[in-house]
Amino acid sequence: MLQLYGNPRSRAMRCLWMLEEMGEPYQLIEKSTRADDLQSAEYLRLNPNARIPTLVDGEVVLWESMAINLYLAQKHEGPMHCAGPEVLGLAAQWSFWAVLEMEALLLDLLLHRAVLPEFARDASYAERDELLLRKPLGVLNDALVGHEYLVGNSFTVADLNVASILVWGKMARLDMSTLSEATRWLDGCLARSAYGRVRDRTSGK
């Protein structure tokens, strides 16, 4: 059985979402981000970075959430399987793009809008993040004109990986009012039942 080390309040969320979409049986082994929870000799043998998530699939051990999801999409048959190299290539393109162009900005925005205590938040940081996010969000919006999904005619790991990053924007009250195509697409992604099950785990339902 697939084993995932992590928790739904971390980047492991996107891997949990992927596993729920696939319908494959899996075991979630809860790991926090605390050093004492990640620095054990047993866990360091799996992930020498002492981070989450980590996936164990038989003899295969993988870390980095995007790599885990692309691996799962390639290996396992079912609704999330990458049907050909062009699908896998485009899924990798969008996944790496989202990490490089948006993830750090969205995380910083979330920190200064919601996570940090009030005294530590800096509104100028949040304004800068929103300004810098305009270009990549415009690229995403333009790519979705006339298309329901990022790759082909169905929901794929490309949509899941990019949407899992933009969830932070939702939490940080990111202004997407001028991005009708991206907003439509993101709302559709987050309305999926598999994401709902992961969200319920996060809220403790």
MORA-V870953 format. One record per backbone hydrogen bond with DSSP energy under -1.0 kcal/mol. CO is the residue of the C=O (numbers start at 0). NH is the residue of the N-H. E is the energy in kcal/mol with one decimal. If there is no record, write none. Layout:
# MORA-V870953
co->{CO:CO}
nh->{NH:NH}
e->{E:E}
This chain:
# MORA-V870953
co->{1:2:3:4:5:6:9:10:11:12:13:14:15:16:17:18:26:28:33:34:34:39:40:42:42:46:53:54:55:56:59:61:63:64:65:66:67:68:69:70:71:72:77:83:84:85:86:87:88:89:90:91:92:93:94:95:96:97:97:101:102:103:104:105:106:107:108:109:109:110:116:121:122:123:124:125:126:127:128:132:133:134:135:136:137:138:139:141:143:155:156:157:158:159:161:162:164:165:166:167:168:169:175:178:179:180:181:182:183:184:185:188:191:192:193:194:195:196:197:198:199}
nh->{26:55:28:53:30:9:12:13:15:16:17:18:19:20:21:22:3:5:36:37:38:43:44:45:46:49:4:61:2:59:56:54:67:68:69:70:71:72:73:74:75:81:80:87:88:89:90:91:92:93:94:95:96:97:98:99:100:101:102:105:106:107:108:109:110:111:112:113:114:115:119:125:126:127:128:129:130:131:132:136:137:138:139:140:141:142:143:144:146:159:160:161:162:163:165:166:167:169:170:171:173:172:178:182:183:184:185:186:187:188:189:191:195:196:197:198:199:200:201:202:204}
e->{-2.7:-2.8:-3.2:-1.4:-1.5:-1.2:-2.2:-1.1:-2.5:-2.6:-1.9:-2.5:-2.4:-2.3:-2.2:-1.7:-2.8:-1.9:-1.0:-1.0:-1.6:-2.6:-1.3:-1.0:-2.8:-2.2:-3.2:-2.6:-2.4:-2.1:-3.0:-3.1:-2.4:-2.2:-2.3:-2.3:-2.5:-2.3:-1.7:-2.7:-1.9:-2.1:-1.6:-2.2:-2.8:-2.3:-2.4:-2.5:-2.5:-2.5:-2.1:-2.8:-2.3:-2.3:-1.8:-2.7:-3.1:-1.8:-1.8:-2.8:-2.5:-2.3:-2.4:-2.5:-2.3:-2.1:-1.0:-2.5:-1.9:-2.4:-2.0:-1.5:-2.3:-2.1:-2.5:-2.4:-2.1:-2.6:-1.7:-2.3:-2.0:-2.1:-2.3:-2.6:-2.6:-2.0:-1.1:-1.1:-2.2:-2.1:-2.7:-2.0:-2.7:-2.3:-2.0:-1.3:-1.3:-1.7:-2.2:-1.5:-2.8:-1.4:-1.8:-2.5:-2.3:-2.4:-2.8:-2.6:-1.8:-2.3:-2.6:-1.3:-2.0:-2.0:-1.5:-2.9:-2.2:-1.5:-1.9:-2.0:-2.5}
